[in-house]
């Protein structure tokens, strides 16, 4: 019976070691520290939201610019069915952008 108990204790020690390594990988201590300081948590989340908002705005502007360029090129091809429709869209977008 002693051999079986030793085997169980070794398996338990291995599991505890594995669990502690996984907790270190998750950075659990840093997360708990962040939860203990709510103002820091708000600050970090505010900065993350600000970065997401700026990223979305820049990405949408770039995507819109590329789309307008593609539409302008399609208008130059004089496609019979959609050429007029695309020309109207490009005109509307350019008039809203400015002079």
C-alpha positions as CSV (number, residue, x, y, z in Angstrom):
1,X,0.0,0.0,0.0
2,X,2.9,2.3,0.6
3,X,4.1,2.1,-3.0
4,X,0.6,3.1,-4.2
5,X,0.5,6.1,-1.8
6,X,3.9,7.2,-3.0
7,X,2.8,7.0,-6.6
8,X,-0.3,9.0,-5.8
9,X,1.8,11.7,-4.0
10,X,4.1,11.9,-7.0
11,X,1.2,12.3,-9.4
12,X,-0.3,15.0,-7.1
13,X,3.1,16.8,-7.0
14,X,3.3,16.8,-10.8
15,X,-0.2,18.1,-11.1
16,X,0.5,20.9,-8.6
17,X,3.7,21.8,-10.5
18,X,1.7,21.9,-13.8
19,X,-1.0,24.0,-12.2
20,X,1.5,26.5,-10.8
21,X,3.2,26.8,-14.2
22,X,-0.1,27.4,-15.9
23,X,-1.0,30.1,-13.4
24,X,2.3,31.8,-14.1
25,X,1.6,31.7,-17.8
26,X,-1.9,33.2,-17.3
27,X,-0.3,36.0,-15.2
28,X,-2.9,35.5,-12.5
29,X,-1.0,37.6,-9.9
30,X,-1.0,40.6,-12.3
31,X,-4.7,40.2,-13.0
32,X,-5.6,40.0,-9.3
33,X,-3.4,43.1,-8.7
34,X,-5.2,44.9,-11.4
35,X,-8.6,44.0,-9.9
36,X,-7.4,45.3,-6.5
37,X,-6.8,48.7,-8.0
38,X,-10.1,49.8,-9.8
39,X,-8.8,53.1,-11.0
40,X,-5.9,51.4,-12.7
41,X,-8.4,49.0,-14.3
42,X,-10.5,51.9,-15.6
43,X,-7.4,53.6,-16.9
44,X,-6.2,50.5,-18.8
45,X,-9.6,49.8,-20.2
46,X,-10.0,53.5,-21.3
47,X,-6.7,53.4,-23.1
48,X,-7.6,50.1,-24.8
49,X,-11.0,51.5,-25.9
50,X,-9.3,54.7,-27.2
51,X,-6.8,52.6,-29.2
52,X,-9.6,50.5,-30.7
53,X,-11.6,53.6,-31.6
54,X,-8.6,55.2,-33.4
55,X,-7.8,51.9,-35.1
56,X,-11.4,51.5,-36.4
57,X,-11.5,55.1,-37.6
58,X,-8.2,54.8,-39.5
59,X,-9.1,51.5,-40.9
60,X,-12.5,52.7,-42.1
61,X,-10.9,55.8,-43.7
62,X,-8.3,53.7,-45.6
63,X,-10.9,51.1,-46.7
64,X,-13.2,53.9,-47.9
65,X,-10.4,55.6,-49.8
66,X,-9.4,52.3,-51.5
67,X,-13.1,51.7,-52.3
68,X,-13.5,55.1,-53.9
69,X,-10.3,54.6,-56.0
70,X,-11.6,51.2,-57.2
71,X,-15.0,52.7,-58.1
72,X,-13.2,55.5,-60.0
73,X,-11.3,53.0,-62.0
74,X,-14.5,51.1,-62.8
75,X,-16.1,54.3,-64.1
76,X,-13.2,54.8,-66.4
77,X,-13.8,51.3,-67.9
78,X,-17.2,52.5,-69.1
79,X,-19.1,49.4,-68.1
80,X,-22.6,49.7,-69.7
81,X,-24.8,48.6,-66.8
82,X,-23.1,49.8,-63.6
83,X,-20.9,52.6,-65.0
84,X,-23.5,55.3,-64.5
85,X,-24.5,54.0,-61.0
86,X,-20.9,54.0,-59.9
87,X,-20.3,57.4,-61.4
88,X,-23.1,58.8,-59.3
89,X,-21.7,57.2,-56.1
90,X,-18.3,58.6,-56.8
91,X,-19.7,62.1,-57.5
92,X,-21.7,62.0,-54.2
93,X,-18.7,60.9,-52.2
94,X,-16.4,63.5,-53.7
95,X,-19.0,66.3,-53.2
96,X,-19.3,65.3,-49.5
97,X,-15.5,65.3,-49.1
98,X,-15.1,68.9,-50.1
99,X,-14.3,71.2,-53.0
